[in-house]
Amino acid sequence: MYDVAVMVEPSEEMAKLDNTSVNFHIAFVNPDFTAYQILFRAFFCIGSLLILCLYCTKVLCRLPTKL
């Protein structure tokens, strides 16, 4: 667990602002879960690219029909 303390000194520039906020988010993600997500997304990305290639080949590389 981390404890972060930030001190912001008031100034003239900050007094002119209507809304001022500072947000910090610290998160920990299991490395095994991260690796799973990367592999999962890579698998579907490659699959999508293969389907795109098949579709483009089918649509763009048609043999001309007899007129």
C-alpha positions in Angstrom: 0.0 0.0 0.0 1.2 3.5 -0.8 0.5 6.7 1.0 0.9 9.9 -1.1 0.7 13.4 0.3 0.7 16.4 -2.0 0.7 20.0 -0.8 -0.6 22.6 -3.2 0.2 26.2 -2.2 -2.6 28.7 -3.1 -1.6 31.3 -5.7 -3.2 34.0 -7.8 -3.4 31.8 -10.8 -5.3 29.1 -8.9 -7.7 31.6 -7.4 -8.8 32.6 -10.9 -9.9 29.1 -11.8 -13.5 28.0 -11.2 -12.8 24.3 -10.7 -9.6 22.9 -9.5 -8.9 19.3 -8.7 -6.0 17.0 -8.5 -6.6 13.2 -8.7 -4.1 10.5 -8.1 -4.8 6.8 -8.8 -2.4 4.1 -7.8 -3.3 0.6 -8.9 -1.6 -2.8 -8.9 -2.5 -5.5 -11.4 -1.3 -9.0 -11.2 1.5 -9.7 -13.8 -0.1 -13.0 -14.8 -3.4 -11.3 -15.5 -1.6 -8.6 -17.6 0.1 -11.4 -19.6 -3.2 -13.1 -20.1 -4.8 -9.9 -21.3 -2.0 -9.2 -23.8 -2.2 -12.7 -25.2 -6.0 -12.6 -25.4 -6.0 -9.3 -27.3 -3.1 -10.4 -29.6 -5.0 -13.6 -30.5 -8.2 -11.7 -31.5 -6.2 -9.0 -33.2 -4.4 -11.5 -35.4 -7.7 -13.4 -36.0 -9.4 -10.1 -37.1 -6.5 -9.3 -39.4 -6.7 -12.7 -41.0 -10.5 -12.4 -41.5 -9.9 -8.9 -43.0 -7.3 -10.3 -45.4 -9.6 -13.1 -46.5 -12.5 -10.6 -47.0 -10.3 -8.2 -49.0 -9.0 -11.0 -51.1 -12.5 -12.3 -51.8 -13.8 -8.8 -52.7 -10.9 -7.2 -54.5 -9.4 -10.2 -56.3 -12.4 -11.5 -58.2 -12.0 -12.9 -61.6 -14.0 -10.9 -64.2 -17.2 -12.6 -65.2 -18.1 -13.0 -68.9 -20.3 -10.2 -70.1 
